[in-house]
Structures are given as C-alpha cells and as structure tokens.
Amino acid sequence: MNTHTVSRRLFLAMLGATPFLSSALAAPKQPVKRVPIGLQMYSVRDDEKRDLMGTLEALREMGYECVEFWAPYSDWTPDRAKEVRKQMDDLGLRCFSNHTGAKHFTEEHLPRVIELNHILGSRYVIMAHAGPQANLDGWRRTAEVLSKASPKLKAANLGCGYHNWDVDFRPVDGTRPIDILTGNTPKEVSFQLDVATCLAAGADPLAFIRANAGRIKTYHLKDWSSDPQKHYRVLLGEGIGRWKELLELAETVGGVEHYLIEQEGSRFPQMETARRCLDNFKTIRG
C-alpha cells in the first residue's frame, strides 16, 4: 500500500465525517433547567385577605406558575382547602410548599397539616421559623423537632423544610444557628433560603448553597439594600443580591425545585410589586 492510497483513504474518511462534525457543532445547547416561578402569598397579604380567589386569578394572569401559602392556611377547614385547590386547578396554578408555624410540627397538629397539604397538592411543609431562641440549646431543640417531623412527613409523601430569618446567620457564642440546624438534621430535611435575610445578616447566600449542596430545594427570592431607608423595601434586582450567579448555582448545585418571589413591601402597592418583581426575574433569568 503506497502513501498515495493512505492519503486518499484518510481524505475520504475525513470527508465522510464532516456532516457528523458539522451536525455536532450545530447542535443546540442543553436546555436550561426548567424551574417553576411562584409567589409567597404573604407578599400580597392585603389582597389575599380581601379576595383570595380573585388574587390567585390575577397572579396567574401575571405569569406566576405556583404559590406558597403562609400562616392563615393552617386555620382552613378541609372544605376551604378544597375550594382553593379547585380554583388553582381551574387556573393551572400549583402549590408546591406551604409556610407552617413551628407549633404545627408537634404530634397534636401535624396530622391536620398533612391533610391540608395533601388537599392543596403540596410537596413540602416548611417551618416558617422557630422564632428567636435564648441560646444555642434552643436551636438544637428546633433541629430535634425537624428531625422528628421529617420521617412522619416522609411517610405521608411530604418533605420537611425550614425557612431562615436573619438571626439564623448571626453567630451566637461563635456559632451560627443555621449551621446547628443543617448539621443536626438528616439530609431529608431541606432548607428554604430566604436570600434577603441572609444578606441582611452579612452572610453569603452563595457560600451557604455550596456548603449544603442538594438540600436547598426552594428559595425566597427577595432582595436587600444596604440603604437604611430601604433595606427590604426594594424590588428584586434593585439590591445587592448577585442574582445571576445565585440562580445558576441553585440549578447546578443547590437542588432547587421551585422559586418563590417574596416581598415585605416596596414603593409600589403589593400586587404591582409582585408584577414588577416577576418581570425583573424574567429579565435576570434570561
């Protein structure tokens, strides 16, 4: 076999591979992870109180895909929960998690909470917060409550979660309460990262996500400003949050299943704030 034959065969092999190479180069990138965007209903609490069903309809029209209910839902009757579920089903709106008071994680109240979350189609029962604790032992007791509730919720096909405040990231005797909670609960206990309160405490939400990879299933997307005249009263994207980095990390490392915009207030009415924050989220998300 002479060198001319080898060269010719090599040329033909390369020529035959060209369409496959071109096809590979032209192939679209892998799609970005699809994560539903919702609203924590506390953000529109005044409208919710006046007309819950109408508020849900307006949020769906804005483009929200899911909602998270807060404290008042735990007082609903099963029939009321069924009415709300029907409205959501009719609108194509989902409820993936609900904020629940710490007292409802006890033996006495947990069965009712499970029933309501099943009716609403929820996946996670989130402890809204344990409240201020006198010392680190108080935070250890909170970890114990979560650890005991988690298998009971799991048996009911529900996840157990915890939502932080700023105090969780402020050291007590040299230890951050949030580290006690993450370190003394089973991996099945997930965390709902309230980004703004983390920022308000001077902590780094990105570092928290990295340190607890796979456990941050849901996020409260709320911004924070160092301006004392504003603090929490800014729209998403107007504060110091590093949102593009955070969303990328949430989707590659954190284990996110759904996002929730939350607002304590802004310069706009509550529903307008919800709309503007959603618009900003879409711009950031791209």
N, C-alpha and C positions, 0 to 999 in steps of 0.2 A: 504494500500500500504506500503510494508516494504522498508527499506533503501536499500536493495539489488536491488529492482526493479528500484528505483530512480537513483541509481548509474549506473545501466545498461543503462537506457534510456539516461542519461546525456552523457555517454560514446559514445553511438551510434549517438547522436546529434552532438557531437564534431567531431566524425569520418566523418559524412556526410558533415560537414562544411569545412573539411580540404582541399578538392580540390579548393573550392572557395577562401579560405585564401591563398593557395599557388599561385593561379592564380593572386590574387591581388598583392601579394608580387613580383611576376614575371613580372607584367605589366610594360611596358616601361614608362619612364618619359614623361611628356608632352613635345612635340617638342618645341624647341627654336623658338621665333618669327621670321618669315621669312621677312627680310628687304632687299630690293634691294640695291646693292652697285654700285655707279656710279662715274663719274669724272666730276668736274667743268672744262670746256674746256679751261679756262684761263691757266690751268696747262700745256697745250700743244699748247699754242698760236702760236708759230712759225710754227709748223707742220700744225696746223689748217689753218693758212694763206696761206701756200704753196699748201695744198691739203686737203680740209675739208673732202671730201668723203672717200679718202684713209685713213685719220686719224681715222674716225669713224669705218671703217672696221678693222683697226689694234687694236683699243681699244676693239672691240667686241671679236676679236680673243684672246686677253689677258684674257678675262673673265668679262669685265665690262658689266653691265646689263642696265645702263642708263647713260645719260649725261645731263649736265646743260650748256646751252649756256650763254654767257656774252654779254657785250656791243654791239659788231658788229651785233648781230642778229636783233636788233631793227631797223637797216637800210635795212634789207632784204625786197625785194618785196614779195607779197604773192606767186608768182610763184617760187621764190627761196626757200621759206619756204616749198612749196610742194615738190620740188626736194629733199630737205634734209629729209623731212618726209618719202618719198618713200625709200630713202636709208636706213633709220633707220628701216622701216618696213621689208625691204628685209633682213636686218641683224638680226632682232629680238632684236633691241635696242630701249629703251624708253627714253622719255624726260618728266620728272615729274615737273620740275620747271625751270625758267629762270631768270638770273640776269638782272635787268632793272634799268636804270638811274632814278633818282628822278624826272627829268623833264617830264618823260613819265607817271607820275601818275596824270597829270593835265587833265582837260576836253579836251584840244586840242589833246593830244597824246594818251589818254587811249583807245579809240576805235581801233586804229591801233594795239596797244599792245595786246588787246583782240583777234583781228583777227589772229595775228601771233601765239599766244599761242594756240588758238583753232586748227590751222593747224598742229602745232607741237605735239599736244596731251598733252599739259602741264596741270598740276593741280594747280600750284601756280605761281603767278607773284611776284617775290622777289625784293624789293627795295635794290639795291646793297649797297647803303649807302646814307645818306643825305649830306655827306661832313662835314668838320669842321664847327661848329657853334660858333658864337661870345659869346653867353651866353645861359643860360637855356631857355630863351624865344624862341630861335632858335630851341631847341629840342622839345619844346611844339608845335611849328608850324609844325614840322615834324610829331609829333603824330596826329595832326589835319589832315594833308594830308593823312596819312594812314587810319584814321578813316573815312574820306570822300570817299576814294577809295574803301574801303572794301565792302560796300554794292553793289557798282556798279560791282565789280568783282564777288561778290557772285551771282548777278542776271545773270551773264554770266557763271555760274558754274565754277568759278575760285576762288582760295583762294588768300588772300593778305598776304604777308610776308615781313620781314625785316631782313637784314643781318648786323651783328655788325662789327665794327672795334675796335681797342684797345681803342680809345678815348671814346667810349661808356661806358667803365668800369672805366674811370678815373674821380674822383669826380670834379665837378665844383661848387664852393661855398658850398661844403659839400654834394652835391647830385650827384649821378651817372646818366648821361644821359640815360643809359639803363633802369633805374628804372622809369624815366619820361615816356619813350616810352611804357613800359609794363603797367604802372599804368594809362595811359591816352589814351589807345586804347581799343576797345572792344575785348572780348575774341576770336572773329573770326579772329583777326589779329594774325598770327602765327609768330614765330621767327626762323631764321636760325642761329644756334650757330656756329660761327667761333671759334673753340676751341683754336687755336694758338694765335689769337689776344686777346682773353680773358686771356690766360696765360701770354702774354707779358705785360698786364696791371697789373699783380699781383693779378688778381681775381681768384675765384674758379669756374670753369665751372660746377662742380657737385652741388654746392650750388645754382647756377643760375637755373639749371634744376629743382631742388627740389622746388624752390620758384615759378616756373612758370610751374607747372605740367600740362601736356596735351597741352601746347602751342608750344613746341619745335618740330615742325614737321619734320625738316630736319637739317642735321649737315654738316659743312665743317670739315672733319677730317684732320687736319693739325697740326703737332707737332711744338714745340718751345723749343729752348735750351737757357739756361742762359749764355752760352759761347758767348761773344760779337762777336767772329769771325764767329759764325754760326747763332744764333737766328732762323730765319725761314728756313734756308737752311739745314734742316735735314729731313731724311725720316720719315715717320710715324713709331712711336715706338722707335725712337732714342732720343727723347727729354724728357721733364718732364711730359708729359701727362699721366694720370692714366687711360689708355685706357680700360682695362677690366672692371673696376668699371663704367666708363662712359657709355660704351655700355650697360651694364646691367641696369643702371639707365635710359638710353634713352628708353629702351624697356619695362621697367616696370612702369615708372613714366612719362617720358618726352613726350610720344605720337609720337615717331618717325615713319615716313612713308618711308623715304629713306635716305641713307647715300651718301655723296659725298666726295671723296678724293679731296683735293686741294693742290697744291704746287706752291709756288712762285719761286722755284728753288732749286737745290741741287748740289752735286758734280758730278752728272750724267746728261746726256742730258735729255730733257724733257720727251720723250717717255720712256726712260729707268727708269726715276724717277717714272713715272706712273705705270710701270710694277712692280717695286720693292715695291712701297707703297701698291699695291694691294696684293702682296704676303705676306707682313707683316700684312696687315689687316686680311687675312685669317688665319694666324698663331695666331694672337691675339684673333680673334673671335672663333677659335676652331671648 
